[in-house]
Amino acid sequence: MKRKVILYFMIIILLTLSLVMTVFGFALTNYYYQGIAGTFRNHVEAINPIWEKGNEFNYGSLEDYSDLIIKSYQYNRAELQLLSNDGELIQSSSGFYEEKTYSIDPKVFSYETIYKKEVIQQTGEKVLAVYIPLMLDGQVVGVLRYVSTLANVDEVIQHFLKFGMMICVGVAIVVFLISLRLADSIVRPFKEIIQHTRELSKGRFEKRIKETYPHELGEMSNTLNYMADEIVKMDRLKTDFISSISHELRTPLTGIKGWVETIESPEDLTEQEVKFGLRMIRSESERLMKLVEDLLDFSRYESNRITLNQVELNFDRLVYEVTLQLQKRAKDKNVSIVLESVPVRLFADGDKMRQVILNLLDNAIKFSKKNSEILINLYERNHFAVLEISDKGIGMKQEELTYIMDSFYKVDSKSIGAGLGLAITRNIITKHGGMIDVLSQFGEGTTVVVQLPLVKNLVEEIDNDGKR
């Protein structure tokens, strides 16, 4: 990456310097060529027109005055040629005459001075030919063609271009040295971040990027640090979760084992004690089976291996049945349940939704204070069925609310059930296209809000996209 950064910098600077040198060379050449042409034009304009010297010049052809024109307009170190308007050579200051016709730019007849870089075929010498109109009574009667060698001018231009190239080479070297430092400052943070990610990949989540970087690199390092913090938290929760599972599994197994060993020696037991022991074995076995089933459900949802058997159902009827099912448990704790509902129809898996309501209402009873009230409210809002379950229980702290739906988090540190139940509940509701939210104040109570799409809302989605 460092090599690429340096390469890109050098490509940009070399292209820039090449463009600068091209523009500089073009501008320098035009400057000198225009200077030569301007010198000849100023020389011509500074001479009084020969047509005003006497009447003897008011007759005859241009050839009759060629000697006088050449003598009057001649310039040192330049050859002067007199051309007709057709470009035919009339006379030259060199004294050599040849029948030759030059191509004259039409702009000359618009009173402009035109110059061209030409090459003398006989010698191969580069010259600058300057064409200046010869005026009489506001009209062009001929053309003055000045020919000046470019040997000295080109030498001066080459000297300046070489000097400019030396400056460009110096600039390129300076930019190269700067790009080394700049590339290092860009690449070094990436190397440190890559090294940090390698440490994370090896499970060393306690590592942190301590240096603060600006802009996007800073956001990346902060994100990696945050990710490491979250992984550490989840790992700690997972460890606690496994510890709780071990405790939860050991408790019923210990009870079962103890009563089995006791019943193996029935001679010291009464019939009533044996029956009690068998009931305890069955109770603990059912508790163990329920815990294992919850673990299996949790595993299926986490691995996305659950399929929903969705049908149209009366959700209000389902809520009523679950409420009746848990009435006895609520009465045992002196907790009253108040149900307020409207007819609601959902397209959902009945068994899974029953599991959701059972878990939420069971938690509400479990954490409610004695002689308190649980309010269940079911209504429709914005094409969604809204189920609110509010209790006057112990509530939760804000830091607990942050992780309440995490997979390994336990509401009650003494029990694994609530943690598994809420994680499974969240997955079931999410798979039904719904949402769940928990509102709580420590010491005052908790409200769980579940939103599920109504049947008519789902039917509209089916008609629109044809996917269900």
TORLONU-93956 format. One record per residue (C-alpha): x, y, z; residue in one letter. Coordinates in steps of 0.02 Angstrom, whole numbers, plus 50000, padded with zeros to 5 digits. Last residue first. Layout:
N
XYZA ...
END
This chain:
468
476914926050017R 478054933849887K 476744941549775G 477444958949803D 475894969949815N 474504957149841D 475474948049978I 475864964650064E 474024969450062E 473574952450137V 474854955350275L 474044971950323N 472314964050321K 472914950250438V 473644962450564L 475504964950587P 476174961550763L 476714974150896Q 477234968451071V 477424980651215V 478124974451382V 477804985751531T 478824984151691T 478594989651871G 478965002552004E 480544997152095G 481685000251946F 480745008251805Q 480354997951650S 479904998951467L 480224983451359V 479964983751170D 479484969951050I 479274971250862M 478354961250729G 478704953250561G 478194935850622H 480024930550623K 480404945450737T 479054940150860I 479734922450871I 481534928350888N 481114940651028R 480134927351123T 481584915051109I 482804927751184A 481514932551317L 481224914451367G 483054909551376L 483494923751492G 481934921451597A 482274902951621G 484084903851677I 483714907951857S 484634915352005K 485344930351913S 483574935351867D 483424945051705V 484694933451625K 485714938351471Y 486384924951355F 485444929151195S 485294947851219D 483514954451235M 483724962051409I 485444969051369Y 485094987751371T 483624985551489L 484814978851622E 485864994851617E 484255004851640Q 483784995651800K 482334983651801M 480614982851880G 480204975152050I 478394972252005G 476864982651969K 476504973751805D 476064979251628S 475744967951478I 475384977651319E 474854968851158L 474734979651002V 473994972750841A 474654982750695F 473814991550549H 474195008750625N 473515004050799R 472424989450854E 472084984351036Y 472574971751171L 472834977651351N 473414965951490I 473544974051662L 474404964651803I 473884969551980E 474744968952150S 474364959352310N 476104951752310K 477414960552203K 477594955452023S 479204947351960F 478514929751932K 476804935551877I 477514946951742A 478764933551691N 477344920851669D 476384933751567L 477834936251448L 478254917751433N 476454912051411L 476114925651283I 477624920751178V 477294901951191Q 475494904851135R 476194914550987M 477294899650941K 475844887350953D 474694898450850G 475904901750708D 475334918250634A 474174927750517F 473294938350646L 471504942950689R 471054954850830V 469394956850922P 469644970151058V 470484967551225S 470534972551409E 471174959251528L 471444962351715V 472524949551807I 472544949351997S 474094944352098V 473854935852266N 475354924652232K 474304908652226D 473024918952130K 474294922251991A 474704903751977R 472864899651965K 472534912751832Q 473934906351720L 472854895751603Q 471434908451606L 472634921851541T 473294909751410V 471514906751348E 471114925451341Y 472704929451243V 472254915751117L 470494922451097R 471164940051065D 472344932950933F 470964924850833N 471954915050704L 472394915050519E 473744902250489V 475634902150499Q 476574885950524N 478274893950557L 479904885150518T 481314885850645I 483104882350588R 483734900250602N 485294894950700S 484804905850849E 482994900250835Y 483434881850835R 484674883650980S 483394892951087F 482084879851050D 483294866151102L 483744875451262L 481914878151301D 481584859651273E 483014855251391V 482274866551524L 480544859351500K 481224841551510M 482144845551672L 480574853051750R 479574838051694E 480874826451771S 480864836651932E 478974834851944S 479014816251902R 480384812852030I 479434823352159M 477824813652127R 478794797452148L 479504803552314G 477784808352376F 477114791152328K 478544783052423V 478244794152575E 476394789652577Q 476794771152566E 477924772952718T 479784771952701L 481094762252804D 480884746252702E 480874755752539P 482784755252513S 482904758952325E 481614772652357I 482934783352442T 484214781152304E 482894785952176V 482364800752284W 484144807452291G 484494804652106K 482914813952055I 483284828552171G 485094829652112T 484524828851932L 483274842751964P 484634854352036T 486074849351921R 485224855251763L 484874872651832E 486624874151904H 487464868851743S 486324880351644I 486774894651761S 488634891851733S 488354891051546I 487404907551552F 488724915751661D 490044910951533T 488924916851392K 488644933351480L 490524935551500R 490774931351317D 489414943551269M 490254957251370K 491964953251298V 491224953051123I 490384969851155E 492014977551215D 492954970651065A 491624977750947M 491774994651033Y 493664994451011N 493454989650828L 492175003450802T 493305016250887N 494745011050774S 493655012550618M 492915029350670E 494665036050703G 495245029750534L 493765038450453E 494205055750524H 495685057550642P 496625043950736Y 496715041750925T 498025029350984E 497485016351112K 496855002750996I 496274989751121R 496754971751165K 495644962751292E 494834953251150F 496324941851126R 495334928351036G 496604925150898K 495524934750773S 495584949550893L 497484949650888E 497424949150699R 496184963650703T 497434973650807H 498834970150684Q 497724976350543I 497324992150644I 499174995150677E 499604992550494K 498185004150442F 498815017550561P 500575016050485R 499975017050304V 499405035250303I 500865042550404S 502075031750304D 501325037750141A 501535055850199L 503335053250250R 503785044850086L 502695057149990S 503725071550061I 505325063649997L 504545060649827F 503835078349823V 505565085549857V 506315074649720I 504935079549598A 505175098049638V 507035096549604G 506695087649440V 505435101149395C 506715114949433I 508005106149324M 506695104649186M 506345123349198G 508205127149178F 508245115649028K 506725124548956L 507545141548985F 509115136148893H 508095128148754Q 507165144648730I 508815154248721V 509505141948594E 507895142848495D 508075161748486V 509905160848431N 509545148548291A 507865155948243L 508445165048086T 507405179948030S 506405181647869V 505375197547846Y 504015196947714R 503275213947666L 501625211747574V 500905222247434G 499545234747385V 498485232947543V 497225247047548Q 497015261947663G 497715274547535D 499235263647509L 499715250047636M 501055236647637L 500395221947742P 501625213147860I 502075194447844Y 503385188147967V 504375172447921A 505305164448068L 506745153348015V 507345135648042K 508845130947934E 508705115347828G 509975122647707T 509125121047537Q 507365118147604Q 507325133347716I 506185128447860V 504705138847917E 503965145448079K 502555157148033K 502115175148075Y 500585185448033I 500345204248055T 498535209348032E 497855222447912Y 496355212047856S 497355207847699F 498615199147813V 497185188747884K 497045180047715P 498665170547756D 499885171947612I 500545156547524S 502195160947443Y 502595161247258T 504345159447189K 505275164947035E 506985167947102E 507965183547142Y 509485184747249F 509985202147304G 509825197847487S 508575212247510S 507315202547405S 506235207847257Q 504565203947176I 504145186847251L 502375181847203E 501155180147350G 499615185247252D 499565202047341N 501315204947277S 502805200947385L 504305211347438L 505605201547532Q 506645207547679L 508045196947751E 508425199947934A 510015204248030R 509725222948002N 507995228347945Y 507545234447770Q 505975245247756Y 506675260147659S 507935251047549K 506725236947506I 505345249347467I 506505260347363L 507115245747261D 505345238847238S 504635255547178Y 504435251146994D 503895233347039E 502375240647127L 501725247646961S 501775265246888G 501065281646949Y 500925291647107N 502735289747154F 503365304647052E 502105315147147N 503255316247295G 503785308747463K 502045303547521E 502055286247442W 503625281847541I 502565279547697P 503485286847848N 504395272947940I 503935269348121A 502515257748072E 503715246347979V 504925245248126H 503495242348247N 502895227748141R 504655220348131F 504865221348320T 503115214248349G 503535199048242A 505125196148342I 504185198248508G 502785186948447Q 504075173448413Y 504875176048584Y 503245175548681Y 502525161648575N 504025150748615T 503925154748801L 502045151148807A 502235134348720F 503715129548828G 502825134748988F 501225125648939V 502195109848903T 503255111949059M 501695114149168V 500855099049090L 502395088449117S 502515094949297L 500695090149330T 500905072949251L 502485070349353L 501615076249513I 500115064849487I 501165049649442I 502315053049589M 500875053849713F 500085038149641Y 501735028749652L 502035034549832I 500285028649883V 500525012349787K 502195008949870R 501425011850041K 500005000050000M 
END
